[in-house]
Amino acid sequence: MLISWIPPDGSSLTRIRANRFLVASSAASNFYQEGMSMIYVGIDAAKRKHDCCILDPQGKPYPVFSFSNSHDGFQSFFQKLFSICSDKGQIKIGLEATGPYSENLFNALVDRSLPVLRINPLLVKNFKSSMSLRRTKTDKVDAQAIAQMVKEKGDSLQTYSTSLYHMEELKSLTRYRLKLVGEQSKLRVSVSRLVTILFPELESLVSSLHLASIQALLIEWPGHQQLADCSLKRLTNLLKKHSRGQFGKPKAIAIQQAARQSIGRVSPSKSLELRQTLKKVAYVQQDLDEVEAQIKEMVDSLHSPILDIPGIGYTTGAMILAEVGDFNRFANADKLLAFSGMSPSKYESGEFKGTTGKMEKRGSSYLRYALYTAAKLVSQFAPQFKSYYQKKRAEQKPYNVALSHVAKKLTRVLYKLGTTGEAYRPQAA
């Protein structure tokens, strides 16, 4: 209860001051009560079970408990959570971003409209180190550290929003596409290695061993001996069909003559490996086409202005959008640069101040890769960034350093477009 004392003189000034005191005290009391009713939840996720620590409004922990990574386990967790606090607005949950182990639990929390903080494991490790000098590592200790971190630093951490939740599908697709591209690259290296053994002269006769016509040729005749003995007419027709008329009889004659004089090895086992490797390349390409078609469909639905920048296409743009999520979750462009790991590190000690801080390279490596890929393209096709790149090169900056400057400039432009929704307006070169 709030008690006010007003002198008997009843002066208006005294009454005004008393009323102001009552209002301020009431507001402070409401704020105190609201803050004191908040509970803080830390969850350390694992494959089979999750450990949970709940702190009361004063920061006192309830007994740490575990629940299984299953439907029944999730139900027991929610039952215990809501028995402590039924108001979702008074709950803050911190979940360490541990890849697939936390994914299903995270989805269950978001589906119930609970505010979730996905915390970088490095931040959790550093916070736990600041709490104690002892090197204690248990799941229960980690859960308690996450809960304490949510309590002390929750206001500085970004709650996972609905828009970010919907970006998870796009993120999964873009990362899966990158994985497929990596698999395809490894298979193509194997193809080049096998051709060097079986028919080394072929590479000098074509612009690339990975043309559709050459791949079809090698699947049909995976070795110089098979090509030397095959029908010239059949070879010509195959090349015409798969090259869409680009290669004809002259190319077929040149390939067959080279095959008859080849120094390549005759190896049935290597020929079988080459044929099967080429088939795998074709299968991966089919998967890539399907994934990229779905990525294009999802990006089109976002209507993002970043695709208007010359050089940024669907795949690169999709990766940037997916990794950033919601541009508004970053207070400024510098925060986004830090998230991508492209902000320079700082070192100061005493009177010494470092002037050549290296790039931190922390945060999202996927976003950093996407931004660098985009920087290479925009420095070729967008006059604004091309002139900036040329300026840095004129300053004797090495290629990668100049490219990093373009990537940083591009990040600031992307941040502005992403937060304002404005259309891209190229500046004069």
Protein Blocks (a to p, Z undefined) as FASTA:
>chain_A
ZZddddfklpaklmmmmmmmmmmmmmmmmmmmmmmmpccddddddfkbccdddddfkopa
cddddddddfklmmmmmmmmmmmomclklcccddddehjmlmmmmmmmmmnopacddddf
klmmmmmmmmpmbdcddfklmmmmmmmmmmmmmmmpccddfklmmmmmmmmmmmmmmmmm
mmmmmmmmmmmmmmmmmmmmlmmmpmbfkbfklmmmmmmmgcfklmmmmcfklmmmmmmm
mnnomacfklmmmmmmmmmmpcbdcdfklmmmmmmmmmmmmmmmmmmmmmmmmmmmmmmm
nopaklmpghiafklmmmmmmmnopaklpfblklmmmmnopaccdddehjbccfbbccfk
gajfklmmmmmmmmmmmmmmmmklmmmmmmmmmnopafklmmmmmmmmmmmmmmmmmmno
pacddddZZ
